[in-house]
Amino acid sequence: MKRNNFNRGDAETRRGKEPDICPGPPRGKTPSQRLRASAVTILILFAAFHASAQTAPATPAEIGTWLNIAILLINSGCAITMVLTARRSARREVTFGFVPAGKEEFDRHVLAQAEALKAFNGELAALREEMRKDRDQILLAGENRVSKLHERINTILEAVSEMRGRISTH
């Protein structure tokens, strides 16, 4: 009985060699190319097996099951390829070019920061003084409103007491 050889053709069979049904990954190709070749080989073998089975046509459930199995095999191959490729990658070394400052540069930096801090404190003191003035103005305006309101209330009370006196005398 002659075996199907999907990768090498019938030349090996004619020379007396046993055909290789599932060859190993080809050399010189990237892992993704090897994975695609393996996936194609698996799908071709599945198609050949299914075609030679001579059974009733497959139901949609069977087709779905075989597709799930094929996807599982492809995903497993991808995961294995990723793990093997990641282990081969060279480790990268990270170096930081930290150069400590000299005494003069450090002293200049300290003086610049001290001047910036003094300027900030001056701005902060001016802002606080402005806030105090604003608060005093707000409080004064509130007192003026309250005194005007009390004057109006007193005027209304006088008018009401006059009205009460007129009503009670009649």
C-alpha positions as CSV (number, residue, x, y, z in Angstrom):
1,M,0.0,0.0,0.0
2,K,1.4,3.4,-1.0
3,R,1.5,6.1,1.6
4,N,0.6,9.7,0.9
5,N,3.6,11.9,1.1
6,F,2.5,15.6,1.2
7,N,5.9,17.1,1.7
8,R,8.4,15.3,-0.5
9,G,6.4,13.9,-3.4
10,D,6.7,10.4,-4.8
11,A,10.4,10.6,-5.6
12,E,11.5,9.1,-2.3
13,T,9.0,6.3,-2.7
14,R,10.5,5.4,-6.1
15,R,14.0,5.4,-4.7
16,G,13.0,3.0,-2.0
17,K,13.0,5.4,0.9
18,E,10.2,5.4,3.4
19,P,8.3,8.7,2.9
20,D,8.3,11.0,5.9
21,I,4.7,11.7,6.8
22,C,5.4,14.3,9.5
23,P,8.8,15.9,9.0
24,G,10.5,18.0,11.7
25,P,10.6,21.8,11.5
26,P,12.6,23.0,8.5
27,R,15.9,24.7,9.3
28,G,16.7,28.2,8.5
29,K,13.1,29.5,8.9
30,T,11.6,31.7,11.6
31,P,9.5,30.1,14.4
32,S,6.3,31.6,12.9
33,Q,7.2,30.0,9.5
34,R,7.8,26.7,11.2
35,L,4.5,27.0,13.1
36,R,2.6,27.7,9.9
37,A,4.2,24.7,8.2
38,S,3.3,22.5,11.1
39,A,-0.3,23.8,11.2
40,V,-0.6,23.3,7.4
41,T,0.7,19.8,7.8
42,I,-1.7,19.0,10.6
43,L,-4.7,20.3,8.5
44,I,-3.6,18.4,5.5
45,L,-3.3,15.2,7.5
46,F,-6.7,15.8,9.0
47,A,-8.2,16.3,5.6
48,A,-6.5,13.2,4.2
49,F,-7.6,11.1,7.3
50,H,-11.2,12.4,7.0
51,A,-11.3,11.8,3.2
52,S,-10.1,8.2,3.6
53,A,-12.4,7.4,6.5
54,Q,-15.3,6.6,4.1
55,T,-17.9,7.3,6.7
56,A,-21.1,9.3,6.6
57,P,-20.7,13.0,6.0
58,A,-19.6,14.9,9.2
59,T,-22.2,16.7,11.1
60,P,-21.7,20.4,12.0
61,A,-20.9,19.4,15.6
62,E,-18.1,17.1,14.4
63,I,-16.7,19.8,12.2
64,G,-16.8,22.2,15.0
65,T,-15.1,19.8,17.3
66,W,-12.3,19.2,14.8
67,L,-11.9,22.9,14.2
68,N,-11.6,23.5,17.9
69,I,-8.9,20.8,18.1
70,A,-7.0,22.4,15.2
71,I,-7.2,25.8,16.9
72,L,-6.1,24.3,20.2
73,L,-3.1,22.7,18.5
74,I,-2.2,25.9,16.7
75,N,-2.4,28.0,19.9
76,S,-0.3,25.4,21.7
77,G,2.3,25.6,19.0
78,C,2.3,29.4,19.2
79,A,2.8,29.3,23.0
80,I,5.6,26.8,22.8
81,T,7.3,28.8,20.0
82,M,7.0,32.0,22.1
83,V,8.5,30.3,25.1
84,L,11.4,28.8,23.2
85,T,12.0,32.1,21.3
86,A,11.9,34.1,24.5
87,R,14.5,31.9,26.2
88,R,16.9,32.4,23.3
89,S,16.8,36.1,23.2
90,A,19.8,37.9,24.6
91,R,19.5,39.7,27.9
92,R,19.7,43.4,27.6
93,E,21.8,45.3,30.1
94,V,20.6,48.7,31.1
95,T,23.2,51.2,32.3
96,F,22.5,54.5,33.8
97,G,24.9,57.3,33.0
98,F,24.8,58.9,36.4
99,V,27.6,61.3,36.9
100,P,27.8,62.9,40.4
101,A,28.0,66.7,40.4
102,G,31.2,68.4,41.5
103,K,31.5,70.6,44.6
104,E,31.2,73.9,42.7
105,E,28.3,72.7,40.6
106,F,26.5,71.4,43.7
107,D,27.1,74.7,45.6
108,R,25.7,76.7,42.6
109,H,22.7,74.4,42.6
110,V,22.1,74.9,46.3
111,L,22.4,78.7,46.0
112,A,20.0,78.8,43.0
113,Q,17.5,76.7,45.0
114,A,17.9,79.0,48.1
115,E,17.2,82.0,45.9
116,A,14.2,80.4,44.3
117,L,12.9,79.5,47.8
118,K,13.3,83.1,49.0
119,A,11.4,84.4,45.9
120,F,8.7,81.9,46.5
121,N,8.4,82.9,50.1
122,G,8.2,86.6,49.1
123,E,5.4,85.8,46.6
124,L,3.6,83.8,49.3
125,A,3.8,86.6,51.8
126,A,2.5,89.1,49.3
127,L,-0.4,86.7,48.5
128,R,-1.2,86.2,52.2
129,E,-1.3,90.0,52.7
130,E,-3.6,90.4,49.7
131,M,-5.8,87.7,51.1
132,R,-6.0,89.5,54.5
133,K,-7.0,92.8,52.8
134,D,-9.7,90.9,50.8
135,R,-11.0,89.3,54.0
136,D,-11.1,92.7,55.8
137,Q,-13.0,94.2,52.9
138,I,-15.5,91.3,52.8
139,L,-16.1,91.6,56.5
140,L,-16.5,95.4,56.3
141,A,-19.0,95.0,53.5
142,G,-20.9,92.4,55.5
143,E,-21.1,94.8,58.5
144,N,-22.4,97.6,56.3
145,R,-25.1,95.3,54.9
146,V,-26.1,94.2,58.3
147,S,-26.3,97.8,59.7
148,K,-28.4,98.9,56.6
149,L,-30.7,95.9,57.2
150,H,-31.1,96.8,60.8
151,E,-32.0,100.4,59.9
152,R,-34.7,99.2,57.5
153,I,-36.0,96.8,60.1
154,N,-36.1,99.7,62.7
155,T,-38.0,102.0,60.2
156,I,-40.5,99.2,59.5
157,L,-41.0,98.6,63.3
158,E,-41.7,102.3,63.9
159,A,-44.3,102.3,61.1
160,V,-45.9,99.2,62.5
161,S,-46.1,100.6,66.0
162,E,-47.7,103.7,64.7
163,M,-50.3,101.6,62.8
164,R,-50.9,99.6,66.0
165,G,-51.4,102.8,68.0
166,R,-54.0,104.1,65.5
167,I,-55.8,100.8,65.4
168,S,-56.0,100.4,69.2
169,T,-57.3,104.0,69.7
170,H,-60.2,103.5,67.3
